Amino acid sequence: MSTLLVPTSRVPLRSRPVRHLTPRYVRDRARQALYERAHPNDPWLTPAAIRLLTSLLRPTDRGAEFGSGRSTLWFATRVAALTSVEHDPSWHEAISARLLERGLRNVDYTLALEDQPMERGGDSAYARVAYGLGDGSLDFALIDGHYRDYSAKFTLPKIRPGGMLIIDNVNWYLPSQSKSPHSRTPVRGPKTAVWSEVAAELASWRSIWTSSGVWDTAIYIKPAPIGPDTALFGPDIVADQMPTARLRRSP
Ligand SMILES: C[S@@+](CC[C@H](N)C(=O)[O-])C[C@H]1O[C@@H](n2cnc3c(N)ncnc32)[C@H](O)[C@@H]1O
């Protein structure tokens, strides 16, 4: 089985300030590189988040992702149905070929070109793919692509009670105590007004904030009425599968 080539770094070192080049960061970065080499087909999320999702996803789940890649194939092999949104035509073509090659037919894969500046993402065809999803219809959604603030905002009502919203690189958008580079501090607050709206909604959701020390992925769980789904963490996670990477408290 071939693997998808992805850049080893999501944070181009030369284009950003190097204040974060501490011994801790160098160690975490090396650990992350080793992980990626050992798990070439894993999504581009923190290892801790991947381990949690491995336990939490169910074969009957229906989900959505904004920003495709290895995650598309990874989800498609684990869940019943996935809506995936991509802005880059050549990447869309590459991932479509991988899906075909693997016989994965459960992905509704949309190419939505970058048609708006970032601050007008609410008018983008990309974020508006969420409008086509039924309210409360998703067991999970991953925000990991373009127009992330509006993609998250429009997707919130589409998650079912007990379902998950996964935000990758969350430390770049929402405040936390994270040591990962370029993290938003509590003093600076959310990155945009739209992220503030998303943060206000997520304040009542349970969350698991994971960090690789290089970047962070958060999993938010929509409040559910008392019932079987409120026991999400009962049977779904086995203690010895718990991530070894640091788990952070939500901001
Ligand atoms: C953070 S990536 C999405 C990663 C995906 N959710 C995953 O976990 O594998 C965001 C965007 O980067 C682009 N991208 C990802 N990997 C790429 C690659 N190897 N080459 C070119 N573009 C890539 C795609 O346009 C994608 O939507």
The ligand as an ORCA input file, in Angstrom:
! r2SCAN-3c Opt
* xyz 0 1
  C      -3.544     20.508      7.314
  S      -3.816     19.959      5.711
  C      -5.117     18.787      5.947
  C      -4.576     17.521      6.505
  C      -5.573     16.399      6.650
  N      -6.763     16.770      7.417
  C      -4.867     15.250      7.330
  O      -4.973     15.119      8.567
  O      -4.173     14.493      6.640
  C      -4.650     21.353      5.050
  C      -4.541     21.479      3.546
  O      -3.184     21.393      3.167
  C      -3.107     20.872      1.850
  N      -2.169     19.727      1.879
  C      -2.065     18.793      2.815
  N      -1.024     17.971      2.540
  C      -0.477     18.385      1.420
  C       0.620     17.944      0.616
  N       1.346     16.889      0.955
  N       0.891     18.607     -0.493
  C       0.154     19.667     -0.858
  N      -0.911     20.146     -0.141
  C      -1.218     19.507      0.980
  C      -4.514     20.491      1.417
  O      -5.041     21.536      0.614
  C      -5.244     20.416      2.744
  O      -6.595     20.685      2.635
*
